[in-house]
Amino acid sequence: MSRSTPLNIDIHQHFVPEGYFDAVRSDPETYGAKLEGQHFHLRSGMKFRWDPRQREPKLRLADMDKGRVDVAVLSILPPFFSYGEPIEVAKRICTLINDGLAEIVRDNGGRLLAMGHVPLQDVPAAIAELEARRFPAVQIGSNVNGRNLDDPALLPFFKAAERLGTLVFIHPTPNGIIGSDRLKDYYLRNFIGNVTDTAVAIASLIFGGVLDACPKLKVCFAHAGGSAPYIWGRWAHGQTVRKEANVRTTTPVAELCKRIYFDSLSHSPTSLRFLISEAGPGHVMLGSDYPADMGDDAQVAAIEKLGLADDVVRSLLGGTAATLLGLD
């Protein structure tokens, strides 16, 4: 594929390497998981059904062709973040995942790229993995065992990502989602919990001074930024009237918001147009969440139907992602 040809790049697809399946089958105790038919049972208590499209590249590539996606950026399924595991177990899982991601990238002719995985419960170990692997992007959770992303212990990780030029993609963390105790019914844990936890993560980077401390950090949020873009006007107002909002930063919220990137997965053309107008057309990227049931792998067509200028569409479909990932 010629790099001179504009690429449609999906920044948000999930994958589980085959080596992880093999490891869990051979030693479920060590890896904190077991397989029963098509279900994973994790030591954290989570249970979910795996989808063949999560592990079989041929199925993924065929669906990419149908959806007119040229390049997909793969990240591990969030239940496998393993932040609650002992660090030696977490590092072993991390190695398995990153080895598998590197292999699938190598074997698929440039059509698949990878976001690395790091054991973020141990920041020195996470930085070591970041430096050793040098993936163009890394996926982390919206919280780390209930700690918000402005926790001072996490700042060295963000500084390392900034130094290395690594795009940090932030996805809701299955364990530790805010308000989970009240969101047990109707799948509200996902419908409301995920987007709220994302908003907390964005607010933490802004009000916690992380973006001030890391002025060149490249950070992107899943699911169109959750609820944050629709309430950050309230944050901006609050910063002018509440001293609590100015403890770690006095940089205007509106200025810091313009430094954040988002995927396009809003499930609403009206919401997506709003996000583009708020964040700026160069700060939103095609993202499908393939193959999740809450994803949408018809994003290319959806973006083209928005009626936006050609240059804006081009940046959405791949231009911005190519720049952030160093493909251009």
C-alpha positions in Angstrom: 0.0 0.0 0.0 1.5 3.3 -1.0 1.9 5.8 1.8 1.2 8.6 -0.8 -2.4 7.3 -0.9 -4.7 8.8 1.7 -5.5 6.1 4.2 -8.7 5.5 6.2 -7.3 4.7 9.7 -9.4 3.3 12.5 -7.8 4.3 15.7 -10.0 2.1 17.9 -10.1 -1.6 17.4 -9.6 -4.4 19.9 -7.7 -7.7 19.6 -6.7 -10.6 21.8 -3.5 -12.4 20.7 -3.6 -16.1 20.2 -0.6 -16.5 22.6 -2.8 -15.2 25.4 -5.4 -17.9 24.8 -2.7 -20.5 24.8 -1.2 -19.2 28.1 -4.6 -19.2 29.8 -5.4 -22.7 28.7 -2.0 -24.0 30.0 -1.8 -22.1 33.3 -5.1 -20.4 34.3 -3.9 -19.7 37.9 -0.8 -17.8 36.8 -2.7 -15.6 34.3 -5.7 -15.0 36.5 -8.2 -16.3 33.9 -9.8 -19.4 32.6 -11.6 -20.4 29.4 -14.9 -22.2 29.4 -16.1 -22.7 25.9 -16.4 -19.2 24.4 -16.3 -17.4 27.8 -13.4 -15.9 29.7 -13.7 -15.9 33.5 -11.2 -13.4 35.0 -9.9 -13.4 38.6 -11.3 -9.9 38.9 -14.8 -11.4 38.7 -15.6 -10.4 35.2 -17.1 -12.9 32.7 -17.5 -12.2 29.1 -17.9 -14.1 25.8 -15.1 -13.8 23.3 -15.8 -13.1 19.7 -13.8 -15.0 16.9 -13.3 -11.6 15.3 -11.2 -10.5 18.3 -8.5 -13.1 17.5 -8.7 -14.0 13.7 -7.0 -11.5 11.5 -8.7 -12.8 8.3 -12.1 -12.0 9.6 -11.0 -8.5 10.7 -9.4 -7.7 7.4 -12.5 -8.8 5.5 -14.6 -6.5 7.6 -12.1 -3.7 7.2 -12.5 -4.1 3.4 -16.3 -3.9 3.8 -16.1 -0.8 5.9 -13.4 0.8 3.7 -10.8 0.9 6.5 -7.2 0.7 5.2 -5.4 0.5 8.5 -6.6 -0.5 12.0 -4.8 0.3 15.2 -5.3 -2.6 17.6 -5.4 -2.5 21.3 -6.1 -5.2 23.9 -9.6 -5.7 25.2 -9.9 -3.5 28.4 -10.9 -6.4 30.7 -7.3 -7.6 30.2 -5.7 -4.4 31.6 -4.9 -6.6 34.6 -4.3 -3.6 36.9 -5.5 -5.6 39.9 -3.0 -8.4 39.4 0.3 -8.7 41.3 2.9 -6.9 39.3 4.9 -10.0 38.3 1.7 -11.5 36.8 0.8 -8.2 35.2 4.2 -8.0 33.6 3.9 -11.5 32.2 0.5 -10.8 30.8 1.8 -7.5 29.3 4.7 -9.4 27.6 2.3 -11.9 26.1 0.0 -9.2 24.8 2.7 -7.0 23.3 4.5 -10.0 21.7 1.2 -11.0 20.1 0.4 -7.5 18.9 3.9 -7.1 17.5 3.5 -10.4 15.6 0.2 -9.5 14.1 1.5 -6.2 12.9 4.5 -7.9 11.3 2.4 -10.5 9.5 -0.2 -8.3 7.9 1.5 -6.0 5.5 1.0 -2.6 7.2 -2.8 -2.9 7.5 -2.6 -3.5 11.2 -0.8 -1.4 13.7 -0.6 -1.8 17.5 -1.2 0.2 20.7 1.0 -1.3 23.4 -0.1 -2.4 26.8 1.6 -1.4 30.0 1.2 -2.6 33.7 0.2 0.9 34.9 -0.2 -0.2 38.5 3.6 -0.1 38.6 4.7 3.1 36.9 8.4 2.2 36.6 7.5 -1.1 35.0 5.0 0.7 32.7 7.7 3.2 31.6 10.2 0.4 31.0 7.7 -1.4 28.7 7.0 1.9 26.9 10.7 2.5 26.3 11.4 -1.1 25.3 8.6 -1.5 22.8 8.4 1.9 21.2 4.8 1.3 19.8 3.5 4.4 18.2 0.6 4.4 20.7 -0.3 2.9 24.1 -3.7 2.2 25.6 -4.4 2.8 29.2 -7.5 2.8 31.4 -9.5 5.8 32.5 -8.6 5.0 36.1 -6.0 2.7 37.7 -7.6 0.6 40.5 -9.8 3.5 41.3 -7.1 6.1 41.2 -7.8 9.1 38.9 -5.2 10.0 36.2 -4.0 13.0 38.1 -2.5 10.8 40.8 1.0 12.2 41.2 2.5 8.7 41.1 1.3 8.5 37.4 2.8 11.7 36.2 6.2 10.1 35.3 4.4 7.8 33.0 2.8 10.7 31.1 6.1 12.5 31.0 7.7 9.4 29.5 5.0 9.1 26.8 5.5 12.8 26.1 9.3 12.4 25.8 8.9 9.4 23.4 6.2 11.0 21.3 3.8 8.1 22.1 0.1 8.7 21.6 -1.8 7.8 24.8 -5.2 6.3 24.1 -7.5 6.3 27.1 -10.3 3.8 27.4 -12.8 3.2 30.2 -11.5 0.7 32.7 -13.9 -2.2 33.4 -12.9 -2.4 37.0 -13.3 0.8 38.9 -15.9 2.5 36.8 -17.4 5.3 38.8 -20.9 4.7 40.2 -20.9 1.0 39.4 -22.9 0.2 42.5 -25.8 2.2 41.1 -25.5 1.1 37.5 -26.0 -2.6 37.8 -29.3 -2.7 35.8 -30.0 -2.2 32.1 -26.3 -2.2 31.1 -26.1 1.3 32.6 -22.5 0.4 33.7 -21.6 0.8 30.0 -24.3 3.3 28.8 -23.6 5.8 31.6 -20.6 4.5 33.6 -18.1 4.3 30.8 -18.9 7.8 29.4 -18.8 9.3 33.0 -15.6 7.6 33.9 -14.1 9.1 30.7 -15.3 12.5 31.7 -13.6 12.1 35.1 -10.4 11.1 33.4 -10.4 14.2 31.1 -11.2 16.5 34.0 -8.4 14.9 36.0 -5.8 15.6 33.3 -7.1 19.2 33.0 -7.7 20.3 36.6 -4.9 18.0 37.9 -2.3 19.9 36.0 -1.1 16.9 33.9 -1.6 18.7 30.6 0.3 21.7 32.0 3.1 19.5 33.2 3.2 17.7 29.8 2.6 20.4 27.2 3.5 18.1 24.2 1.6 15.0 25.4 -0.6 13.4 22.7 -3.7 12.1 24.4 -6.8 10.6 22.8 -10.1 9.5 24.4 -12.4 6.7 23.3 -16.1 7.0 22.7 -16.0 10.6 21.5 -14.8 11.8 24.9 -17.7 10.3 26.8 -19.8 13.1 28.3 -17.0 15.6 28.7 -17.4 17.7 25.5 -21.0 18.4 26.4 -20.2 19.7 30.0 -16.8 21.3 29.7 -18.5 24.7 29.3 -19.6 24.1 32.9 -16.1 23.4 33.9 -14.9 26.6 32.2 -17.4 28.6 34.1 -16.6 26.8 37.4 -12.9 27.7 36.9 -13.8 31.4 37.1 -15.9 31.1 40.3 -14.6 28.2 42.3 -11.1 28.2 43.9 -11.1 24.4 44.0 -10.7 24.3 40.2 -7.5 26.4 40.3 -5.5 24.4 42.8 -3.2 22.7 40.2 -3.8 24.8 37.1 -4.9 28.2 36.2 -4.7 27.6 32.4 -8.2 28.1 31.0 -10.2 25.0 30.5 -11.1 26.0 27.0 -7.4 26.2 26.1 -6.5 22.8 27.5 -9.5 21.1 25.9 -8.1 22.1 22.5 -5.1 19.9 23.1 -7.1 16.7 23.5 -8.0 14.2 20.7 -11.0 12.0 20.4 -12.3 9.1 18.4 -15.5 9.5 16.4 -17.7 6.9 18.1 -20.6 9.0 19.3 -23.5 6.9 17.7 -25.1 10.2 16.7 -24.4 12.5 13.7 -25.6 15.5 15.7 -23.3 14.7 18.6 -20.3 14.1 16.3 -20.8 17.4 14.5 -20.9 19.1 17.9 -17.7 17.3 19.0 -15.9 18.4 15.8 -17.0 22.0 16.3 -16.0 22.0 20.0 -12.7 20.1 19.7 -11.7 21.2 16.3 -11.8 19.1 13.1 -8.1 18.2 13.5 -8.8 16.6 16.9 -11.3 13.9 16.0 -10.3 10.6 14.4 -12.2 7.6 12.9 -12.7 5.0 15.7 -15.1 2.0 15.5 -14.5 0.0 18.7 -14.6 -3.1 16.5 -15.7 -5.8 17.1 -17.6 -4.7 20.3 -21.4 -4.8 20.2 -21.3 -1.2 21.3 -19.1 -0.3 18.4 -20.0 0.8 14.9 -17.8 -0.5 12.0 -19.6 1.7 9.4 -17.9 4.8 10.6 -16.3 5.8 7.3 -19.7 6.0 5.6 -21.2 7.8 8.7 -18.4 10.5 8.6 -18.8 11.0 4.8 -22.6 11.6 5.3 -22.0 14.5 7.8 -21.7 17.0 4.9 -18.4 18.4 6.1 -15.7 20.1 3.9 -13.4 17.7 2.1 -10.3 18.6 4.1 -12.2 18.1 7.4 -13.4 14.6 6.2 -9.9 13.7 5.2 -8.5 14.7 8.6 -11.2 12.7 10.3 -10.8 9.6 8.2 -7.0 9.3 8.5 -5.0 12.5 8.2 -4.9 13.3 11.9 -4.2 9.7 12.9 -1.4 9.4 10.3 0.3 12.5 11.8 -0.1 11.3 15.4 1.2 7.8 14.6 4.1 9.0 12.5 2.8 7.5 9.3 3.2 10.6 7.1 
